[in-house]
Amino acid sequence: MQAAEKMPFLAAVEVRLAQEEDIPAIWEITQEAFLKYADALGSRGKVKALLETQQDILLDMQKKVVLIGLVGGKPMGSIRLEAMEDVAYISRFGVRTSAQGQGVGRALLAEVEKLCRQRGDIAAIALHTSSRMAGLIRFYYGQGFFVHSTGTDRGYIRALLVREIKEGGADLSPVMEK
């Protein structure tokens, strides 16, 4: 019972389309989450998200779906989604360290899946993450993703993770180079 008391219900997380006024919060969330990611890798220089500017976020908002997750009205997570043929590619997915384990990431992924299913032509959702980060890999497996392949193009072993949402799979070639 104690674990349930510590973890808010998923319904406590509000997920909505990000607005321009959310850009500073999205930038902070991204910096905090990817700084932790980079430190776990042992190299901040390998993580492109740490070089991102608020202008970059604005540009992403113009060509991608950018969602923000709020708890008690406070921005705690964000995720970006880009349709690439029949695959939706997730990028810059991050949750503030103080909110990790509280359902923010699950709520953001649930909204991504809902949007993809509503669209109707998306067969799979894909993303990249470090294959050495066991906690992240466990999290994604718990959300229905599996490792499709790995590569070292960024100077560390990255896994391409996929969640199929339609039978028959998807053409992953557009996301292989991401």
FENDA-V670807 format. One record per helix or strand of 2 or more residues. SS is the DSSP state (alpha for helix, beta for strand). FROM is the first residue (numbers start at 1). LEN is the number of residues. Records with the same first field share a line. If there is no record, write none. Layout:
SS: FROM-LEN ; FROM-LEN
This chain:
alpha: 2-5 ; 10-3 ; 20-22 ; 44-3 ; 48-4 ; 54-10 ; 97-3 ; 104-16 ; 134-9 ; 173-4
beta: 13-5 ; 65-7 ; 74-11 ; 87-9 ; 124-7 ; 146-6 ; 158-7
